[in-house]
Amino acid sequence: MGLIFAELDETIVSTAMPTIIRELHGLSLYGWVAGIYMLAVTMFMPILGKLADLYGRKRVYLACMALFIGGSIVSGLAPSMTFLLLGRGIQGIGAGGLMPLALVIIGETYPLEQRAKIQSLFGPLMILPQLLGPTVGGYLVSHVSWHWVFLINIPVGLLAAAVLAMGLTETRGEGKKSIDWAGATALIAALMSLLLAPVLVDNQGYSWSSPIVLGLLAFSALMIVLLVRIEAKAKEPIIPLHLFANRNVVVLSALVFILMLGMMGSIASFPFFAQNVMGLTPTASGYMTLAFMAGAIPSSIVNGFLITKVAYRNLFIGSFVLPIIGFFLLTQIHVSTTVLFIVVSFFILGVGLGALFGGDNLIVQESVDKKDSGIALSTVQLFQSLGATIGLSVFGSLLSRHIKTGVEQLSDQLPPGTADHIETGGIPAGLSADVVEQIKTAFTHAFQNMFSISLVFVIAAFFICWFLKKEVLSKREEGTEEAAA
């Protein structure tokens, strides 16, 4: 309940944002509403995972839920954009602990085979908010008030917290704990400067070559070096360096980072193509993800059964052939591409990525000691979040540049000022059929380039799968140390 609502909140908010921006007069801060949320989620994910390893999953999870509810109250009652951004930041900190800790709690509650089946549903289940969000957000804005976009989280969050508080019994040692404050500070500084770069590019019009962006990236690299030095000496490091001696942790971190970096931007921007080239309505283009779900859900369930019976490396290698096929098909799109062609392509992508939903978390949990399971899961999800955040920004910039280049070639056939509108708002009415066809062709070429880049990334992900251990997932003996290779 908590997880679905945390994800649902994000899609509801994006639907309600035009109304919120209009009422709070905050157009200049539009992009920061999502940006500050993702910054907070990513920065605090590994820190909360480590605190859960030290102080217990239940205590930290309930604290995260309290932060999420508190942020919802601040956002829902916000009289200005400043308060809204503050609330979204608090929500993001709470959300940063909800996903990894929920998976750890499930990992410690169920035996491996049951957990494999349960966690195989997690990935597809998290797509549910993507489907419900636009409908719920639109209804609340139209028939109630945008404030309830945030306030509706309160009763559901309290119910989820009450169920967990009453239903989960947890034992833990009460010895004095050591917190790595220096490591936490260096980690936050490294992640903030790294993720501020794409946020500034998206929202403030900076280029990737601007001195401020390059300075942020350089400072991030410096903080990462400092973090490694601190963690090597810390008694209880925020991110234990021995995790990176674990083959599966390293391979899965690289895999999810490469996948999210290469896929998220092109898939997230697809509704632009569907509306402007294929002529679909905004609602219909948004629901094209149903085809992805139709492939991902059964594939995820099947892989959940197989992962304890078949070598998981073989499952991943076999599955990751399909995203290669799916993105190859998408590189072949053209102006007259049919809905059926897109549905088939998305379905193939979903089937191929079904192995990843829940499978990566299971492998991580069974590859590390129980005492490190919280931070290990958080670390892998940190790389996933980094890949998605950077990928969305980089692909957005690439798409904008490709469209701008294509439209500029038609500038002599367009009314003054129309070119800028086309790059951001689609094809205006009143243009001749021939010019509209040329603009659609320019859009198509831009998306062909995007999907070609994504194809390269999923091919790289396929080869990364070969570095996983060739073993069947089985319950590790308590207290045994994981092999480094």
Disulfide bonds with the S-S distance in Angstrom:
none
